[in-house]
Amino acid sequence: MPRILIVEDEDIIRSAVRKLLQHAGYEVSDAGSVEEAEQNFEPEHFDLIISDLRLPGAAGTELINRAPNTPVLIMTSYASLRSAVDSMKMGAVEYIAKPFDHDEMLAAVENILARQPSTPGKSDNQGSSSSAPEDGDPANVMFGQCDAMERVFTLIRKVAPTETTVLIRGESGTGKELAARALHLLSPRASKPLISVNCAAIPESLIESELFGHEKGAFTGAVSARTGLIEAADGGSLFLDEIGELPAEAQARLLRVLQESEIRKVGSTQSRKVNVRMIAATHRNLKAMTRTGEFREDLYYRLNVMQIRIPPLRERQGDTLGLARRFLTRQGEKMGKPNLNFSPEAMRVLERHRWPGNVRELENAIERATILCDGDVITPALLDLDSEVGDEHIPETLVEGNNEQSRASDVDSSNDLSLEDYFQHFVLENQDRMSETELAQKLGISRKSLWERRQRLGIPRKKSSGN
């Protein structure tokens, strides 16, 4: 049984990760700091160390030096992403950004353990790490038993061993990042890092610096040189989620990476060769965006060498209950309610619901029901799904639904109509003098919510003024 050491100063996170890994069959120990880990354990005798980047006393990266033969997985908040990239340069095998979901953490752990050679003095049972391709199989990373998902798994198995650029399409919450992870784990690059970037989550003014890095003094605040995420992925894979949100200048730079396999840092005159396998994902229609000038046509064709479409949950006949049971088992164990089951009525409600938020919405519904359940049976009332169809009292700015859901509620809800009118009026009035980030801040929503609502309401994004 592989032995894992968790070093995290926040009790809630440390406890949650410990229980997750114990339920997955690992032998787990934990500590609140590097010093405590060294006092109570011998870190070099573990198969894997999972450490927070920022700890009281010595930083988590110190464990890379103090246990040089043990792989270290760094946990970090998105705000500390640059430091996470630096930690990989120091020798961390991978990083995972908080907040992470359970599947993401388990997949990362399985990937790291699978590629470690058997070492005397560590765990005696290394059988689980002797079959890396099996561990990376998409059916082990993602759940799916319907024909549509079987076709996705077959395509991933065929494409993964190649160097082909892949474009993953699918609605929000369908599991595009898990598909990217499966592609990476089945590829010859599995022993190298998979760097994941949500292009919609990075401010427009920083996206080029984050992706390509910058030199000292390249812009105000650039007090030192920084390595970009593309360079950090050298030898491995780069997953660009929501690539349709890349600004025009970043699109041009990315095209050069795909064409010439080289990058140039912001503020630098020198280019550098990189060896990166590109995986992109979007829930938008990039082909349509090329017609409006929002997305470069040449970049689209460079990315769209091989396309994988992840079906929405409503098209995955038979998978809903299987996923729901997996989530219920996980949440029940996590919250000390291991005997939970669905009532027959709840199962019918789960199968009938359209799931505009897809797998993510299903997981949230199960977590909510598990928290509220006082007995052992999950009922339709605890799932609280029927009310989502026609809620008038929830502000639309807080909801990320799909087109059909919005149109259905707009028919009968004057409150929703007034919110839609306000949103459209505000964006059209202010987008010429505000950036997307400023618009989102004024509206009290995320940039991702802003452009999803633009798409839903048909509000074009302002053209770039010459970047």
ABEGO torsion letter per residue (X at the ends): XBBBBBBBABAAAAAAAAAAAAAAGBBBBBBABAAAAAAABBAAABABBBBBABBBEBBAAAAAAABAABBBBBBBBAAAAAAAAAAAAAGBABBBBOBBBAAAAAAAAAAAAAABBBBBGBBABAAAAABAAAAABAAAABBBABAAAAAAAAAAAAAAABABBBBBBEBBGAGAAAAAAAAAAABAAAABBBBBBBAAABBAAAAAAAAAEBBBGABBGBABBBBBAAAAABGBBBBBBGAAABBAAAAAAAAAAAAAGBBBBBGBABBBBBBBBBBBBBABBAAAAAAAGABBAAAAAAAAABBBBBBBAAABBGAAAAAAAAAAAAAAAAAGBAABBBBAAAAAAAAABAGAAEAAAAAAAAAAAAAABABABBBAAAAGAAAAAABAABBAAABBBBAAAAAAAAAABAAAAAAAAAAAAAAAAAAAABBAAAAAAAAGBBAAAAAAAAAAAGBBBBBBAGX
